[in-house]
Amino acid sequence: MKILVIGGAGYIGSHTARALRRAGHDVIIFDNLSTGYESLAAGFELVKGDILDDRALAQVLPRVDAIMHFAARAYVGESVTNPRRYFHNNVEGGLSLLNAALDAGVKKIIFSSTCAVYGEPGKIPIEENIPRQPVNPYGVSKLFFEQALEAYDRAYKFRFASLRYFNAAGADDSGEIGELHDPETHLIPLALLAAAGLGPELHVFGSDYPTPDGTCVRDYIHVNDLASAHIRALEHLAAGKDSFAANVGTGVGASVQEVISAVEKVTGKKVPRTVVPRRPGDPPALVANPAKAQALLHWKAERDLNNVVSTAWNFMEKRRTAVAEK
């Protein structure tokens, strides 16, 4: 199949593009490069365009069989201070893509959703059947698009898979691609930068949560495990099966302190850190129940926290070496 990877020059999109190619699919990357990197799209056909540009979409959509949609603003804090940007890109842009796809006759999409659609769940691990009650504009924007997909499925038989990510982390085993965010807000790269002396000391947001060691617990899933879930979701839709939404996580939580310990083990360096006040809206724990994805897609996350951290460190070291040699 020929797949249009929207946002394929970004972190998760670039890893999924490579997984698609390994699985024998043809890939076209569509990205406006506002947060993506042209280097992450190297080796693929890259169409530079925006999902709000109907003309750009109309030129490429008739060439593909299905879409993987990764293009989104994804900083929770920024969504609170600048919701206009999130609704413009994630909602208006998403609808622009959906309508252009419908007009082009492309009716299969795998959507990069998020556990943020659940808000602050009362039960851990999180199952898909709990109410979706997002607590920030980022989560609201993702939920809106999920609901648009559900409506288009009912009205137009537009088949979709909404994959609700937990905490994507790690890097490709090759070390060629990995996490590149500006600004970087994710715990693992920040802890690695602090350990390497390449960034400020790590801020631990709260140590008094009702968790075993007092720090927040999250479900860290390796980006290549996440990419493999997208391949299985594509195969599911290609086989003519029904649309669905499913959690994509490991089902195992790791606290901030456990992540720090893993970083120190992998790097052999201490992580300089200081405890600062909690961030508003940070739930004590977010851990997936991945049983639905496992049953429906015959998929399971295979990599543990140590592998996540070690591949992220390998990417960081390779990139630092490459920069030093220039």
C-alpha positions, 0 to 999 in steps of 0.5 A: 500500500502507499501511505501518506504520513502526515507529520512524518518529519517529526519524532513518532512519524519518522519512526513509523515511516521507517517501520512502514518501509520495512513492512513493504509499504510505499511512503510519502511524507507530508510535513510543513517542517514547523516542528519537524526536521527535514533530516528525519525524512531523509530517504523518503519522498517529502512533500512540504505542505500544511494540512490547512492547504487544500490545494497541497493535499489535493495534489498528493491524496489521490496517490495514496491508499491510507493516511497516518496523521501525526501532525499536531501541536502537543505541548499541554502547557502551551495549549493552556496559554495559547488554545487558539493555536491548538484548535487552529492546528489540531481541530481546523487542520484535522478537519481540513485533512479529513475533508480533503481525504473524503473528496479524494476517496481515501477512507482509511486513517490511523490517528495519533491520539493521546491518553490526554483525552481521558483527563484525570482518570479515577482508575488505574490502569486506564481502560478505553471504556471510561469517560473521556473528560480532558482537562486541557485544550490539547486533550480537548482538541484530540477528543474533538478529532476522535469524535469527528472520525466517529461521525465520518465513520457513521456517515461516510464509512470512513474507517479509522483507528484512534491510537491513544498514546501514553509516553512515547520515548526512546530512539531507533536502534540505528541511532540515526533518528530519535527525539528532537523537540524544541523546546524539549519537555520530555523527562527522559531526554531532559534527564539524559542531557542533565546527566551528560552536562549538556543541559540544566539540572533536572526539575522533579515536579513534586515528590509528595504524590500518593505513589510508592516513592512520591513521584509521578508514575507514567507508562513509557512506551518505546517509539518503535513499539508505537510504530509497530502498533500503527502497522498492525492498525493499518493491516486491521483496516486494510482487511476491511475490519471495523474502526476502533480506538485503543490504548497504546502503552506497556501496561507498566508504570515507572516513576520519575525516580525510577526513570532517573535511576535507569538513566544513571544506570545506562549512562554511568553518570549522576543526574543532577536534580532538584525537587520543585513544586508540582505542576497544576493538572499532573495526575499522580499516575497514568498507566495504560491497560493495553489489553484491547490493542493486544486482543484486536491487533495481536500487538504487544509492547516488547521493550522495557524502560532500560531499552527505552533509555539506552536507545535514547542515550545511543541517539544522543551520543551519536548526534553529539559525535556527529556535531563534534566532527563537523 
